């Protein structure tokens, strides 16, 4: 499953130690702290992450784009 640079950057602000930790952290983030576009991205990402396997998640490189060559 591929993620855009924006989605990867967004996920990197959360606990990425595991797929479950990331989903939990994203679900407990108050939507009132986000604009509509970010809230929609968060909702979409949670849905996609829930459909992934842990092995697929472990193969991802989740880091802000300025840290990736």
N, C-alpha and C positions, 0 to 999 in steps of 0.2 A: 504494500500500500504506500503510495507516494503522498508526500505532504509538500505544500508550497513553502517557499522561504519565509513568508509571513506567518504561516501556521507553525513552522519549526521555531521561529523566533518567539512566538507567543507561548508555545509550550515550554520553552526554556526558562520562563519566569516561575514555573511551578516545580514541585517536587518530582523530578524525573528518575528517581532511584528505582522505580518499577512502574509497570503499567497500572497496577492497582493504586499505587501511591499517587500517580499523576491524575488518574480519574477522580480519586477521592479529593485531592487538593482542588481540582477544577470545579467539582460539584459543590464544594463548600465556600467557594469564592462568591461574595455578594455581587449580584448583577448590578446593583445600584452604583457600584464603583466603575462601571464600564458604559461606553456608549453603545448604541444599538448594534453597530457593526461588530464590535468586539464580543458582545454577548451572543450574537448569532454564530460567530466563529467558535466560541467556547462550546456552545450547544452542539454544533456540528462535529467538532473534534471529539467530544465525549462520546457521541454516538459511534463514530468511526473507531475510536480506541476500544470501546466495548466489544466491537466485532472482531478485533485483532486477537491473535494468540500472543502469549508471552514471548514466544520465540521470534515472531515477527517484530514485536516491540524491541526486543533486545538487539535486533539487527539494525535498528534506526540509529542515526547520528543526530541527536537533538542538542543543538548548541546555537547560540546567537550567530548570525551570519558573519560577524566580524571575527569570530574565532575559527571559522572554517576556511580552509584554503580554496 
